[in-house]
């Protein structure tokens, strides 16, 4: 069964498995003790720290292991903010950071801190200039991911780090998605990552804090991990994490080039094989193994279930797959289509045959899902000829989609747009959060004019579209 969700968690690397089993026998004792079993455990822990630090590009005494990547991010944000509280309470983040960073930012704001969120373009990239402009007086910390976890876009970390250094602001980099492929460039100050993203065991994160960065760990601490990550170290898992990071780095150049070619094939073929698809994310500045696309007139949950039935494991940022019924904050920040969203992230070892079979299965899955929802066929109503003598005349039509979830509001819009003349308008009433993204995205894909939105008297939002073609 092809597993195409490595961006969530990569399969355990064979080297990690071997190292884990060996360390279970040798690394069970307390590394803080002086007897031989403790000394042996300490040697394993120190060797793992040195190997991880080499991969990160920092000193071993700058790196600590944490119980998860999320814990590393929370510790990094809170510790850096506390260490620089005399400077100010400003925190700068991008709009597409991982939820762990955004949750830490929300906690900081709730405690009276200031948070500045920097937007992104339609590829998901943070403009380096806008990030630099956000570094105002009183900024204590800035956070920027090395690459986006949902669409694979690589961020301008080196430029952001240089701007932060000029402003005297430390930069925390979430390198969870990119560390397997190489070190993070630029003069960053703090870096966090998670082992299960590169094929290590779950339950191991790492946090690097450069010497000279003011850092005050929050909460009760102890003598372990420099006081930054209290608790008994999971030495077997740490050893396996470091061993697998070294192994994937040795394979990164060749495997990255191979997976990039497979992703290029998906990016090129999906829009040809499946009508009404938007491939999102930067086509060039991206991770080698991630591709994300959204399909009109279909919900993400159905696609995921049907692909799973066809033996493909993928993920989605669509609101139709979440309990909150709100689209991914990443897709929302990008302003791209969210309905029918599919993220494919290929693990090392993915075969061309698996990708070819995915491309064979996908069109039928999407077509069947659209047919069940009654979606318009390719070449929707908007492409019908305008009513005779109506060209240029104003006409208006209202579609009530209140209480109906994605992709129904867009499907209803597509069904009726051809019933108004060119120049006429359609107003869709919807209380579905995804409509705010998907209706403008549909207009862009169909060359129609998105007029805007307003509060609807009956509740929800009224989205108005003018027929152009």
C-alpha positions, -999 to 999 in steps of 0.1 A, spaced: 0 0 0 17 32 -11 22 56 18 22 92 5 21 112 38 57 115 47 53 152 56 31 141 85 54 113 96 80 94 76 83 56 79 109 44 103 143 43 86 161 9 87 191 26 104 168 40 130 153 5 137 188 -10 140 201 18 163 170 16 184 172 -21 190 209 -19 199 204 11 222 176 -7 241 203 -31 253 230 -6 259 213 27 268 187 19 295 206 32 325 207 67 339 233 88 320 238 110 351 252 81 371 289 73 374 288 35 374 296 17 341 260 13 329 254 50 334 287 59 317 278 37 288 244 55 285 261 88 288 285 79 259 255 70 237 238 102 245 268 123 239 275 106 206 239 111 195 241 148 204 274 153 185 259 136 154 227 157 155 246 189 161 268 182 131 237 177 109 221 209 123 253 229 120 257 239 157 279 230 186 269 199 207 265 221 238 240 242 219 216 213 213 192 196 236 167 167 229 130 172 238 100 149 239 87 162 206 91 188 179 61 206 193 77 208 227 109 221 211 90 249 194 71 258 226 102 258 247 121 278 221 95 305 217 88 309 255 124 307 265 136 333 239 107 357 247 114 354 285 151 359 280 145 391 261 116 405 280 136 437 288 138 444 250 101 442 245 71 418 241 70 417 203 68 384 184 69 382 146 56 350 129 46 342 93 9 334 86 18 299 75 38 287 105 30 253 119 2 253 144 27 247 172 42 281 166 8 298 162 -4 282 194 27 295 212 20 330 196 -16 328 208 -5 320 244 20 350 242 -8 373 230 -32 361 258 -5 369 283 -3 405 271 24 401 244 22 416 209 22 393 178 28 405 143 18 381 115 35 384 81 14 374 51 25 353 22 20 353 -16 -1 328 -36 28 303 -36 30 303 2 63 323 3 69 350 29 82 381 11 117 388 27 111 425 26 78 423 44 94 401 71 122 426 76 97 455 79 79 437 107 110 437 129 101 469 147 115 483 179 105 461 208 105 429 188 119 401 211 118 372 187 109 362 151 99 328 138 100 315 103 98 279 90 124 267 67 98 251 44 60 249 45 46 216 59 15 217 36 26 229 2 63 224 4 73 260 -4 108 269 8 110 301 28 137 328 24 153 319 58 188 332 49 174 366 40 152 367 70 180 357 93 203 384 79 175 410 85 170 397 120 207 400 127 208 436 115 178 444 137 193 426 167 164 401 168 169 364 172 153 341 146 138 308 155 136 284 126 112 255 124 132 231 103 110 200 108 102 195 72 136 204 57 163 191 80 164 157 63 175 174 31 202 196 44 212 222 70 194 256 73 213 285 57 218 319 73 226 332 108 197 318 126 196 319 164 173 290 174 162 259 155 137 232 162 130 199 145 112 165 150 127 131 144 96 114 130 97 138 101 130 123 88 124 86 96 134 86 132 112 74 161 83 96 173 87 112 207 121 129 199 126 166 191 156 188 191 162 224 200 193 243 192 200 276 209 231 295 197 256 308 222 249 344 230 211 341 226 194 353 258 173 324 268 153 317 300 136 283 301 101 285 315 85 262 340 101 238 364 134 225 352 161 201 364 197 193 358 191 174 325 195 188 290 209 221 303 177 227 322 159 232 289 141 199 286 135 183 320 130 146 325 148 114 319 162 112 284 148 85 261 183 74 251 173 46 227 150 68 208 175 97 208 202 74 195 179 61 167 169 97 158 205 108 154 215 77 135 186 81 111 193 118 105 229 110 96 217 82 73 190 103 54 215 131 50 239 107 33 211 98 9 196 132 5 212 144 -27 204 113 -48 171 106 -32 160 143 -33 167 144 -71 148 112 -77 118 123 -57 118 157 -72 114 141 -107 85 120 -94 68 151 -79 74 170 -112 55 143 -130 26 146 -106 26 184 -109 25 182 -147 1 153 -151 -26 160 -125 -40 192 -143 -40 173 -176 -57 142 -162 -82 159 -139 -101 190 -150 -106 220 -127 -75 215 -106 -52 240 -90 -17 229 -81 -5 251 -52 29 260 -38 60 273 -54 69 251 -85 106 256 -81 115 268 -46 101 237 -28 108 206 -10 117 177 -33 90 153 -21 58 174 -16 31 184 -40 -4 198 -31 -34 203 -54 -70 212 -49 -100 200 -70 -131 220 -77 -166 205 -70 -154 178 -45 -148 175 -8 -114 165 6 -128 139 29 -143 119 1 -111 120 -19 -90 108 11 -114 80 18 -116 68 -18 -79 71 -23 -74 50 9 -98 24 -6 -75 24 -36 -45 18 -12 -31 53 -13 -25 72 20 -25 110 15 -35 140 36 -56 171 31 -59 208 42 -95 209 31 -122 221 56 -141 190 46 -116 168 65 -115 188 97 -137 188 128 -137 226 128 -150 228 92 -125 256 85 -99 253 58 -62 250 65 -47 283 78 -20 278 52 -44 276 22 -64 305 37 -33 327 40 -23 319 4 -58 327 -9 -60 295 -30 -87 269 -36 -92 248 -5 -119 223 -15 -108 189 -26 -73 195 -13 -48 167 -15 -12 167 -2 11 141 -16 44 137 2 66 109 -10 88 90 14 123 78 4 121 47 -17 89 56 -35 88 39 -68 79 54 -102 53 25 -105 35 37 -74 33 73 -88 21 60 -121 -6 40 -105 -17 70 -84 -20 90 -116 -41 62 -131 -65 60 -100 -69 97 -93 -90 108 -123 -116 81 -116 -118 89 -79 -123 126 -86 -149 120 -113 -169 96 -92 -169 120 -63 -181 149 -85 -208 128 -100 -222 119 -66 -224 155 -56 -241 165 -89 -212 188 -99 -212 203 -134 -192 185 -160 -160 201 -173 -171 232 -192 -196 243 -166 -227 264 -171 -206 295 -172 -194 285 -207 -229 283 -221 -239 311 -245 -254 342 -229 -292 345 -233 -301 362 -266 -301 399 -265 -288 400 -229 -251 408 -235 -241 438 -214 -274 439 -195 -275 439 -157 -292 409 -141 -290 394 -107 -296 360 -92 -294 349 -56 -284 313 -46 -292 303 -10 -265 278 1 -269 285 39 -263 254 60 -245 236 31 -208 228 33 -181 228 8 -181 221 -21 -218 227 -24 -218 265 -25 -193 265 -54 -212 238 -72 -244 258 -69 -226 289 -83 -213 269 -113 -247 255 -120 -264 289 -123 -238 313 -136 -248 306 -172 -284 316 -164 -275 353 -161 -263 374 -190 -228 387 -194 -225 416 -170 -252 401 -147 -244 390 -111 -249 359 -89 -249 363 -52 -242 331 -31 -254 331 5 -232 308 25 -222 303 61 -194 278 52 -159 292 61 -144 276 30 -166 297 7 -145 328 15 -115 311 -3 -132 289 -28 -156 313 -45 -128 339 -54 -106 309 -64 -134 296 -87 -137 331 -102 -100 332 -110 -101 297 -125 -132 305 -146 -123 340 -156 -153 355 -138 -152 387 -117 -154 383 -80 -172 415 -68 -168 410 -31 -187 400 1 -210 415 27 -230 403 57 -262 386 46 -295 396 62 -305 360 66 -272 352 83 -238 341 69 -221 360 41 -233 371 7 -206 366 -20 -213 384 -53 -199 373 -87 -203 391 -120 -204 370 -152 -176 381 -176 -177 353 -202 
